[in-house]
């Protein structure tokens, strides 16, 4: 608002009725020499400024008293104030849009990198611990991380299904390895995975690990997705607000930020 101060001070010169208090009409200076000097220095044509006070009944912003402000001068001051205010809004809005966009981009890159690092670290750990056995079944873990990325980047849905599928596939692969002396048909393994997913929890081949993993992953992904969506939404809201203000100015509408409100301390 500091950029509007010079224009507001100009209007003070044009509205001498505001300077003195009540009952001081006799002290009002009848000459407009000071106003002509100030506005002339700012490039205003002196032909638009009367040499002495005139009736202000034609004014829209300043009080309708005796004044040095003609209709033409007032309109030019209003246009100057509008241009100044529009510049302030656009500069502040553009800075906010760029800030939100930069934060969105940096956090998005950071979280994606964290997912990649987690996947790589897990692969290294399991490869070192289980060697070829892990390599033969690495597709299960790769599928898990693909599902986590899809949840974060795209749908925002199906996280529980992704985790349930991971544990089911892991059980189908691990159970025959733990009992190599038996041969299990696919129907048996399918039935086994269904029993472990029942609500009563009668079968828990992995103990409490599925619940704890679900809790940790859900907290991280839900919070990250909420943050990145909030930054994106904030950027879009500010961008649309600037478009609305610009459209109103193009239609000569003062509705979003009426100049009478901006200059109300003078009226």
Secondary structure by P-SEA (a helix, b strand, c coil): cccaaaaaaaaaaacccccccccccccccccaaaaaaaaaaaccccccccccccccccccccccccccccaaaaaaaaaaaaaaaaaaaaaaaaaaaaaaaaaaaaaaaaaaaaaaaaaaaaaaaaaaacaaaaaacaaaaaaaaaaaaaaacccccaaaaaaaaaaaaaaaaaaaaacccccccaaaaaaaaaaaaccccccccccaaaaaaaaaaaaaaaaaaaaaaaaaaaaaaaaaaaaaaaaaaaacccccccccccccccc
